[in-house]
Amino acid sequence: MCDRCERLDEKIGHYKKVISAMTDQLTIERISALVLEMQTQKASLHPERPGGPAR
Ligand SMILES: [Zn+2]
């Protein structure tokens, strides 16, 4: 874990809380897309290598 993914994790956690308080389906979908984008960003910070040593 580095600074950048910690910040992304914070945002993801925040948005997930926002989503759980939302009732508007369209807003939920938009925020979900944002969360997905952030998760993708996080994954690209630490690319997982299949078969590689776990770190
Ligand atoms: Zn990191």
N, CA, C, O and the ligand as a Tripos MOL2 file, in Angstrom:
@<TRIPOS>MOLECULE
protein
  221   219    56     0     0
PROTEIN
NO_CHARGES

@<TRIPOS>ATOM
      1 N           0.8340   -1.2110    0.0000 N.3       1 MET1
      2 CA          0.0000    0.0000    0.0000 C.3       1 MET1
      3 C           0.8630    1.2520    0.0000 C.2       1 MET1
      4 O           1.7900    1.3820    0.7990 O.2       1 MET1
      5 N           0.5470    2.1720   -0.9050 N.am      2 CYS2
      6 CA          1.2540    3.4370   -0.9220 C.3       2 CYS2
      7 C           0.2540    4.5750   -0.7090 C.2       2 CYS2
      8 O          -0.9470    4.3540   -0.5560 O.2       2 CYS2
      9 N           0.7800    5.7800   -0.7060 N.am      3 ASP3
     10 CA         -0.0490    6.9720   -0.4930 C.3       3 ASP3
     11 C          -1.2140    7.0470   -1.4700 C.2       3 ASP3
     12 O          -2.3520    7.3340   -1.0980 O.2       3 ASP3
     13 N          -0.8930    6.7830   -2.7200 N.am      4 ARG4
     14 CA         -1.9120    6.9610   -3.7630 C.3       4 ARG4
     15 C          -3.0610    5.9780   -3.6060 C.2       4 ARG4
     16 O          -4.2220    6.3580   -3.7510 O.2       4 ARG4
     17 N          -2.7570    4.7370   -3.3160 N.am      5 CYS5
     18 CA         -3.8980    3.8260   -3.2090 C.3       5 CYS5
     19 C          -4.6100    3.9930   -1.8790 C.2       5 CYS5
     20 O          -5.7940    3.6720   -1.7670 O.2       5 CYS5
     21 N          -3.9080    4.4890   -0.8690 N.am      6 GLU6
     22 CA         -4.6220    4.7780    0.3760 C.3       6 GLU6
     23 C          -5.6570    5.8650    0.1470 C.2       6 GLU6
     24 O          -6.7830    5.7940    0.6390 O.2       6 GLU6
     25 N          -5.2480    6.8700   -0.6100 N.am      7 ARG7
     26 CA         -6.1980    7.9530   -0.9000 C.3       7 ARG7
     27 C          -7.3650    7.4410   -1.7540 C.2       7 ARG7
     28 O          -8.5200    7.8070   -1.5350 O.2       7 ARG7
     29 N          -7.0390    6.5940   -2.7230 N.am      8 LEU8
     30 CA         -8.1030    6.0090   -3.5470 C.3       8 LEU8
     31 C          -9.0420    5.1680   -2.6880 C.2       8 LEU8
     32 O         -10.2600    5.2100   -2.8610 O.2       8 LEU8
     33 N          -8.4630    4.4000   -1.7550 N.am      9 ASP9
     34 CA         -9.2860    3.5780   -0.8630 C.3       9 ASP9
     35 C         -10.2270    4.4340   -0.0390 C.2       9 ASP9
     36 O         -11.3920    4.0920    0.1610 O.2       9 ASP9
     37 N          -9.7030    5.5470    0.4340 N.am     10 GLU10
     38 CA        -10.5220    6.4670    1.2210 C.3      10 GLU10
     39 C         -11.7130    6.9510    0.4060 C.2      10 GLU10
     40 O         -12.8510    6.9510    0.8740 O.2      10 GLU10
     41 N         -11.4210    7.3630   -0.8260 N.am     11 LYS11
     42 CA        -12.4830    7.8580   -1.7000 C.3      11 LYS11
     43 C         -13.4920    6.7620   -1.9930 C.2      11 LYS11
     44 O         -14.7010    6.9900   -1.9550 O.2      11 LYS11
     45 N         -12.9880    5.5680   -2.2850 N.am     12 ILE12
     46 CA        -13.8800    4.4480   -2.5870 C.3      12 ILE12
     47 C         -14.7900    4.1730   -1.3940 C.2      12 ILE12
     48 O         -15.9930    3.9710   -1.5560 O.2      12 ILE12
     49 N         -14.2100    4.1660   -0.1970 N.am     13 GLY13
     50 CA        -15.0080    3.9440    1.0030 C.3      13 GLY13
     51 C         -16.0720    5.0090    1.1820 C.2      13 GLY13
     52 O         -17.2110    4.7230    1.5520 O.2      13 GLY13
     53 N         -15.6710    6.2590    0.9080 N.am     14 HIS14
     54 CA        -16.5910    7.3800    1.0220 C.3      14 HIS14
     55 C         -17.7480    7.2380    0.0350 C.2      14 HIS14
     56 O         -18.9140    7.3990    0.3960 O.2      14 HIS14
     57 N         -17.4060    6.9340   -1.2160 N.am     15 TYR15
     58 CA        -18.4500    6.8130   -2.2250 C.3      15 TYR15
     59 C         -19.3760    5.6480   -1.9290 C.2      15 TYR15
     60 O         -20.5750    5.7140   -2.2000 O.2      15 TYR15
     61 N         -18.8160    4.5760   -1.3700 N.am     16 LYS16
     62 CA        -19.6670    3.4250   -1.0500 C.3      16 LYS16
     63 C         -20.6870    3.7920    0.0220 C.2      16 LYS16
     64 O         -21.8320    3.3420   -0.0120 O.2      16 LYS16
     65 N         -20.2540    4.6170    0.9760 N.am     17 LYS17
     66 CA        -21.1900    5.0860    2.0030 C.3      17 LYS17
     67 C         -22.2640    5.9530    1.3650 C.2      17 LYS17
     68 O         -23.4470    5.8350    1.6840 O.2      17 LYS17
     69 N         -21.8330    6.8320    0.4520 N.am     18 VAL18
     70 CA        -22.7780    7.7010   -0.2430 C.3      18 VAL18
     71 C         -23.8040    6.8590   -0.9980 C.2      18 VAL18
     72 O         -25.0040    7.1300   -0.9580 O.2      18 VAL18
     73 N         -23.3020    5.8250   -1.6910 N.am     19 ILE19
     74 CA        -24.1990    4.9540   -2.4530 C.3      19 ILE19
     75 C         -25.2370    4.3120   -1.5430 C.2      19 ILE19
     76 O         -26.4140    4.2310   -1.8940 O.2      19 ILE19
     77 N         -24.7950    3.8530   -0.3660 N.am     20 SER20
     78 CA        -25.7350    3.1520    0.5190 C.3      20 SER20
     79 C         -26.8140    4.0890    1.0550 C.2      20 SER20
     80 O         -27.8780    3.6370    1.4790 O.2      20 SER20
     81 N         -26.5390    5.4000    1.0350 N.am     21 ALA21
     82 CA        -27.5270    6.3700    1.5040 C.3      21 ALA21
     83 C         -28.4010    6.8840    0.3690 C.2      21 ALA21
     84 O         -29.3690    7.6110    0.5930 O.2      21 ALA21
     85 N         -28.0430    6.4930   -0.8640 N.am     22 MET22
     86 CA        -28.7670    6.9920   -2.0300 C.3      22 MET22
     87 C         -29.9910    6.1370   -2.3390 C.2      22 MET22
     88 O         -30.0100    4.9310   -2.0910 O.2      22 MET22
     89 N         -31.0130    6.7940   -2.8870 N.am     23 THR23
     90 CA        -32.1750    6.0350   -3.3360 C.3      23 THR23
     91 C         -32.3770    6.2100   -4.8400 C.2      23 THR23
     92 O         -33.1260    5.4630   -5.4700 O.2      23 THR23
     93 N         -31.6980    7.2080   -5.4020 N.am     24 ASP24
     94 CA        -31.8700    7.4840   -6.8260 C.3      24 ASP24
     95 C         -30.9870    6.5550   -7.6550 C.2      24 ASP24
     96 O         -29.7600    6.6070   -7.5790 O.2      24 ASP24
     97 N         -31.6350    5.7110   -8.4430 N.am     25 GLN25
     98 CA        -30.9230    4.6790   -9.1810 C.3      25 GLN25
     99 C         -29.8740    5.2450  -10.1340 C.2      25 GLN25
    100 O         -28.7840    4.6880  -10.2710 O.2      25 GLN25
    101 N         -30.2110    6.3600  -10.7950 N.am     26 LEU26
    102 CA        -29.2820    6.9420  -11.7570 C.3      26 LEU26
    103 C         -28.0190    7.4540  -11.0620 C.2      26 LEU26
    104 O         -26.9060    7.2730  -11.5570 O.2      26 LEU26
    105 N         -28.2110    8.0960   -9.9090 N.am     27 THR27
    106 CA        -27.0650    8.5900   -9.1420 C.3      27 THR27
    107 C         -26.2130    7.4240   -8.6600 C.2      27 THR27
    108 O         -24.9840    7.4740   -8.7130 O.2      27 THR27
    109 N         -26.8780    6.3780   -8.1900 N.am     28 ILE28
    110 CA        -26.1520    5.1980   -7.7210 C.3      28 ILE28
    111 C         -25.2940    4.6360   -8.8460 C.2      28 ILE28
    112 O         -24.1350    4.2740   -8.6400 O.2      28 ILE28
    113 N         -25.8810    4.5700  -10.0390 N.am     29 GLU29
    114 CA        -25.1330    4.0280  -11.1710 C.3      29 GLU29
    115 C         -23.9350    4.8910  -11.5200 C.2      29 GLU29
    116 O         -22.8630    4.3750  -11.8350 O.2      29 GLU29
    117 N         -24.1150    6.2050  -11.4630 N.am     30 ARG30
    118 CA        -22.9970    7.1190  -11.7740 C.3      30 ARG30
    119 C         -21.8730    6.9820  -10.7720 C.2      30 ARG30
    120 O         -20.7010    6.9170  -11.1430 O.2      30 ARG30
    121 N         -22.2330    6.9390   -9.5000 N.am     31 ILE31
    122 CA        -21.1960    6.8210   -8.4740 C.3      31 ILE31
    123 C         -20.5290    5.4500   -8.5380 C.2      31 ILE31
    124 O         -19.3240    5.3240   -8.3200 O.2      31 ILE31
    125 N         -21.3220    4.4310   -8.8390 N.am     32 SER32
    126 CA        -20.7510    3.0970   -8.9790 C.3      32 SER32
    127 C         -19.7070    3.0680  -10.0830 C.2      32 SER32
    128 O         -18.6730    2.4110   -9.9630 O.2      32 SER32
    129 N         -19.9910    3.7910  -11.1630 N.am     33 ALA33
    130 CA        -19.0410    3.8600  -12.2720 C.3      33 ALA33
    131 C         -17.7450    4.5340  -11.8210 C.2      33 ALA33
    132 O         -16.6520    4.1300  -12.2160 O.2      33 ALA33
    133 N         -17.8860    5.5750  -10.9810 N.am     34 LEU34
    134 CA        -16.7140    6.2690  -10.4390 C.3      34 LEU34
    135 C         -15.8880    5.3320   -9.5760 C.2      34 LEU34
    136 O         -14.6620    5.2880   -9.6790 O.2      34 LEU34
    137 N         -16.5840    4.5750   -8.7140 N.am     35 VAL35
    138 CA        -15.9020    3.6280   -7.8300 C.3      35 VAL35
    139 C         -15.1410    2.6030   -8.6600 C.2      35 VAL35
    140 O         -13.9960    2.2680   -8.3560 O.2      35 VAL35
    141 N         -15.7870    2.1150   -9.7030 N.am     36 LEU36
    142 CA        -15.1660    1.1240  -10.5700 C.3      36 LEU36
    143 C         -13.9060    1.7060  -11.2170 C.2      36 LEU36
    144 O         -12.8830    1.0300  -11.3350 O.2      36 LEU36
    145 N         -14.0000    2.9670  -11.6320 N.am     37 GLU37
    146 CA        -12.8680    3.6390  -12.2570 C.3      37 GLU37
    147 C         -11.7050    3.7480  -11.2710 C.2      37 GLU37
    148 O         -10.5490    3.5210  -11.6260 O.2      37 GLU37
    149 N         -12.0360    4.1020  -10.0180 N.am     38 MET38
    150 CA        -10.9940    4.2320   -8.9970 C.3      38 MET38
    151 C         -10.3640    2.8950   -8.6700 C.2      38 MET38
    152 O          -9.1640    2.8020   -8.4110 O.2      38 MET38
    153 N         -11.1970    1.8480   -8.6860 N.am     39 GLN39
    154 CA        -10.6490    0.5180   -8.4210 C.3      39 GLN39
    155 C          -9.7150    0.0940   -9.5420 C.2      39 GLN39
    156 O          -8.7060   -0.5720   -9.3110 O.2      39 GLN39
    157 N         -10.0670    0.4940  -10.7670 N.am     40 THR40
    158 CA         -9.2100    0.1980  -11.9120 C.3      40 THR40
    159 C          -7.8840    0.9500  -11.7830 C.2      40 THR40
    160 O          -6.8130    0.4000  -12.0390 O.2      40 THR40
    161 N          -7.9800    2.2200  -11.3810 N.am     41 GLN41
    162 CA         -6.7750    3.0240  -11.1690 C.3      41 GLN41
    163 C          -5.8710    2.3880  -10.1320 C.2      41 GLN41
    164 O          -4.6550    2.3100  -10.3040 O.2      41 GLN41
    165 N          -6.4870    1.9350   -9.0550 N.am     42 LYS42
    166 CA         -5.7370    1.3080   -7.9710 C.3      42 LYS42
    167 C          -5.0450    0.0410   -8.4620 C.2      42 LYS42
    168 O          -3.8850   -0.2210   -8.1470 O.2      42 LYS42
    169 N          -5.7930   -0.7340   -9.2430 N.am     43 ALA43
    170 CA         -5.2360   -1.9810   -9.7640 C.3      43 ALA43
    171 C          -4.0570   -1.6960  -10.6820 C.2      43 ALA43
    172 O          -3.1000   -2.4690  -10.7260 O.2      43 ALA43
    173 N          -4.1230   -0.5720  -11.4250 N.am     44 SER44
    174 CA         -3.0370   -0.2680  -12.3620 C.3      44 SER44
    175 C          -1.8080    0.2590  -11.6240 C.2      44 SER44
    176 O          -0.7020    0.2480  -12.1640 O.2      44 SER44
    177 N          -2.0080    0.7220  -10.3780 N.am     45 LEU45
    178 CA         -0.8580    1.1340   -9.5720 C.3      45 LEU45
    179 C          -0.0470   -0.0780   -9.1210 C.2      45 LEU45
    180 O           1.1720   -0.0210   -8.9580 O.2      45 LEU45
    181 N          -0.7690   -1.1660   -8.9280 N.am     46 HIS46
    182 CA         -0.1190   -2.4030   -8.4920 C.3      46 HIS46
    183 C          -0.5990   -3.5430   -9.3700 C.2      46 HIS46
    184 O          -1.4530   -4.3330   -8.9670 O.2      46 HIS46
    185 N          -0.0430   -3.6230  -10.5780 N.am     47 PRO47
    186 CA         -0.4900   -4.6860  -11.4820 C.3      47 PRO47
    187 C          -0.1870   -6.0570  -10.8830 C.2      47 PRO47
    188 O           0.9210   -6.3370  -10.4250 O.2      47 PRO47
    189 N          -1.2050   -6.8850  -10.9060 N.am     48 GLU48
    190 CA         -1.0010   -8.2350  -10.3910 C.3      48 GLU48
    191 C          -0.4730   -9.1090  -11.5090 C.2      48 GLU48
    192 O          -1.0160   -9.1420  -12.6130 O.2      48 GLU48
    193 N           0.6090   -9.8220  -11.1900 N.am     49 ARG49
    194 CA          1.1650  -10.7060  -12.2050 C.3      49 ARG49
    195 C           0.7250  -12.1200  -11.9020 C.2      49 ARG49
    196 O           1.0460  -12.6810  -10.8550 O.2      49 ARG49
    197 N          -0.0150  -12.6850  -12.8370 N.am     50 PRO50
    198 CA         -0.4500  -14.0720  -12.5950 C.3      50 PRO50
    199 C           0.7610  -14.9860  -12.4780 C.2      50 PRO50
    200 O           1.6540  -14.9710  -13.3250 O.2      50 PRO50
    201 N           0.7750  -15.7650  -11.4370 N.am     51 GLY51
    202 CA          1.8780  -16.7100  -11.2610 C.3      51 GLY51
    203 C           3.1000  -16.0760  -10.6190 C.2      51 GLY51
    204 O           4.0350  -16.7850  -10.2470 O.2      51 GLY51
    205 N           3.1110  -14.7540  -10.4810 N.am     52 GLY52
    206 CA          4.2510  -14.0850   -9.8660 C.3      52 GLY52
    207 C           4.2010  -14.1900   -8.3580 C.2      52 GLY52
    208 O           3.1910  -14.6050   -7.7910 O.2      52 GLY52
    209 N           5.2980  -13.8110   -7.7020 N.am     53 PRO53
    210 CA          5.3210  -13.8700   -6.2450 C.3      53 PRO53
    211 C           4.3660  -12.8530   -5.6370 C.2      53 PRO53
    212 O           4.2940  -11.7110   -6.0920 O.2      53 PRO53
    213 N           3.6520  -13.2580   -4.6360 N.am     54 ALA54
    214 CA          2.7110  -12.3530   -3.9690 C.3      54 ALA54
    215 C           3.4870  -11.3820   -3.0930 C.2      54 ALA54
    216 O           4.3860  -11.7840   -2.3540 O.2      54 ALA54
    217 N           3.1420  -10.1110   -3.1760 N.am     55 ARG55
    218 CA          3.8370   -9.1220   -2.3470 C.3      55 ARG55
    219 C           2.8830   -8.4350   -1.3890 C.2      55 ARG55
    220 O           3.2990   -7.5720   -0.6150 O.2      55 ARG55
    221 ZN         -0.0160    1.2900   -3.1740 Zn       56 ZN56
@<TRIPOS>BOND
     1     1     2 1
     2     2     3 1
     3     3     4 2
     4     3     5 am
     5     5     6 1
     6     6     7 1
     7     7     8 2
     8     7     9 am
     9     9    10 1
    10    10    11 1
    11    11    12 2
    12    11    13 am
    13    13    14 1
    14    14    15 1
    15    15    16 2
    16    15    17 am
    17    17    18 1
    18    18    19 1
    19    19    20 2
    20    19    21 am
    21    21    22 1
    22    22    23 1
    23    23    24 2
    24    23    25 am
    25    25    26 1
    26    26    27 1
    27    27    28 2
    28    27    29 am
    29    29    30 1
    30    30    31 1
    31    31    32 2
    32    31    33 am
    33    33    34 1
    34    34    35 1
    35    35    36 2
    36    35    37 am
    37    37    38 1
    38    38    39 1
    39    39    40 2
    40    39    41 am
    41    41    42 1
    42    42    43 1
    43    43    44 2
    44    43    45 am
    45    45    46 1
    46    46    47 1
    47    47    48 2
    48    47    49 am
    49    49    50 1
    50    50    51 1
    51    51    52 2
    52    51    53 am
    53    53    54 1
    54    54    55 1
    55    55    56 2
    56    55    57 am
    57    57    58 1
    58    58    59 1
    59    59    60 2
    60    59    61 am
    61    61    62 1
    62    62    63 1
    63    63    64 2
    64    63    65 am
    65    65    66 1
    66    66    67 1
    67    67    68 2
    68    67    69 am
    69    69    70 1
    70    70    71 1
    71    71    72 2
    72    71    73 am
    73    73    74 1
    74    74    75 1
    75    75    76 2
    76    75    77 am
    77    77    78 1
    78    78    79 1
    79    79    80 2
    80    79    81 am
    81    81    82 1
    82    82    83 1
    83    83    84 2
    84    83    85 am
    85    85    86 1
    86    86    87 1
    87    87    88 2
    88    87    89 am
    89    89    90 1
    90    90    91 1
    91    91    92 2
    92    91    93 am
    93    93    94 1
    94    94    95 1
    95    95    96 2
    96    95    97 am
    97    97    98 1
    98    98    99 1
    99    99   100 2
   100    99   101 am
   101   101   102 1
   102   102   103 1
   103   103   104 2
   104   103   105 am
   105   105   106 1
   106   106   107 1
   107   107   108 2
   108   107   109 am
   109   109   110 1
   110   110   111 1
   111   111   112 2
   112   111   113 am
   113   113   114 1
   114   114   115 1
   115   115   116 2
   116   115   117 am
   117   117   118 1
   118   118   119 1
   119   119   120 2
   120   119   121 am
   121   121   122 1
   122   122   123 1
   123   123   124 2
   124   123   125 am
   125   125   126 1
   126   126   127 1
   127   127   128 2
   128   127   129 am
   129   129   130 1
   130   130   131 1
   131   131   132 2
   132   131   133 am
   133   133   134 1
   134   134   135 1
   135   135   136 2
   136   135   137 am
   137   137   138 1
   138   138   139 1
   139   139   140 2
   140   139   141 am
   141   141   142 1
   142   142   143 1
   143   143   144 2
   144   143   145 am
   145   145   146 1
   146   146   147 1
   147   147   148 2
   148   147   149 am
   149   149   150 1
   150   150   151 1
   151   151   152 2
   152   151   153 am
   153   153   154 1
   154   154   155 1
   155   155   156 2
   156   155   157 am
   157   157   158 1
   158   158   159 1
   159   159   160 2
   160   159   161 am
   161   161   162 1
   162   162   163 1
   163   163   164 2
   164   163   165 am
   165   165   166 1
   166   166   167 1
   167   167   168 2
   168   167   169 am
   169   169   170 1
   170   170   171 1
   171   171   172 2
   172   171   173 am
   173   173   174 1
   174   174   175 1
   175   175   176 2
   176   175   177 am
   177   177   178 1
   178   178   179 1
   179   179   180 2
   180   179   181 am
   181   181   182 1
   182   182   183 1
   183   183   184 2
   184   183   185 am
   185   185   186 1
   186   186   187 1
   187   187   188 2
   188   187   189 am
   189   189   190 1
   190   190   191 1
   191   191   192 2
   192   191   193 am
   193   193   194 1
   194   194   195 1
   195   195   196 2
   196   195   197 am
   197   197   198 1
   198   198   199 1
   199   199   200 2
   200   199   201 am
   201   201   202 1
   202   202   203 1
   203   203   204 2
   204   203   205 am
   205   205   206 1
   206   206   207 1
   207   207   208 2
   208   207   209 am
   209   209   210 1
   210   210   211 1
   211   211   212 2
   212   211   213 am
   213   213   214 1
   214   214   215 1
   215   215   216 2
   216   215   217 am
   217   217   218 1
   218   218   219 1
   219   219   220 2
@<TRIPOS>SUBSTRUCTURE
     1 MET1         2 RESIDUE 1 A MET
     2 CYS2         6 RESIDUE 1 A CYS
     3 ASP3        10 RESIDUE 1 A ASP
     4 ARG4        14 RESIDUE 1 A ARG
     5 CYS5        18 RESIDUE 1 A CYS
     6 GLU6        22 RESIDUE 1 A GLU
     7 ARG7        26 RESIDUE 1 A ARG
     8 LEU8        30 RESIDUE 1 A LEU
     9 ASP9        34 RESIDUE 1 A ASP
    10 GLU10       38 RESIDUE 1 A GLU
    11 LYS11       42 RESIDUE 1 A LYS
    12 ILE12       46 RESIDUE 1 A ILE
    13 GLY13       50 RESIDUE 1 A GLY
    14 HIS14       54 RESIDUE 1 A HIS
    15 TYR15       58 RESIDUE 1 A TYR
    16 LYS16       62 RESIDUE 1 A LYS
    17 LYS17       66 RESIDUE 1 A LYS
    18 VAL18       70 RESIDUE 1 A VAL
    19 ILE19       74 RESIDUE 1 A ILE
    20 SER20       78 RESIDUE 1 A SER
    21 ALA21       82 RESIDUE 1 A ALA
    22 MET22       86 RESIDUE 1 A MET
    23 THR23       90 RESIDUE 1 A THR
    24 ASP24       94 RESIDUE 1 A ASP
    25 GLN25       98 RESIDUE 1 A GLN
    26 LEU26      102 RESIDUE 1 A LEU
    27 THR27      106 RESIDUE 1 A THR
    28 ILE28      110 RESIDUE 1 A ILE
    29 GLU29      114 RESIDUE 1 A GLU
    30 ARG30      118 RESIDUE 1 A ARG
    31 ILE31      122 RESIDUE 1 A ILE
    32 SER32      126 RESIDUE 1 A SER
    33 ALA33      130 RESIDUE 1 A ALA
    34 LEU34      134 RESIDUE 1 A LEU
    35 VAL35      138 RESIDUE 1 A VAL
    36 LEU36      142 RESIDUE 1 A LEU
    37 GLU37      146 RESIDUE 1 A GLU
    38 MET38      150 RESIDUE 1 A MET
    39 GLN39      154 RESIDUE 1 A GLN
    40 THR40      158 RESIDUE 1 A THR
    41 GLN41      162 RESIDUE 1 A GLN
    42 LYS42      166 RESIDUE 1 A LYS
    43 ALA43      170 RESIDUE 1 A ALA
    44 SER44      174 RESIDUE 1 A SER
    45 LEU45      178 RESIDUE 1 A LEU
    46 HIS46      182 RESIDUE 1 A HIS
    47 PRO47      186 RESIDUE 1 A PRO
    48 GLU48      190 RESIDUE 1 A GLU
    49 ARG49      194 RESIDUE 1 A ARG
    50 PRO50      198 RESIDUE 1 A PRO
    51 GLY51      202 RESIDUE 1 A GLY
    52 GLY52      206 RESIDUE 1 A GLY
    53 PRO53      210 RESIDUE 1 A PRO
    54 ALA54      214 RESIDUE 1 A ALA
    55 ARG55      218 RESIDUE 1 A ARG
    56 ZN56       221 GROUP 0 **** ****
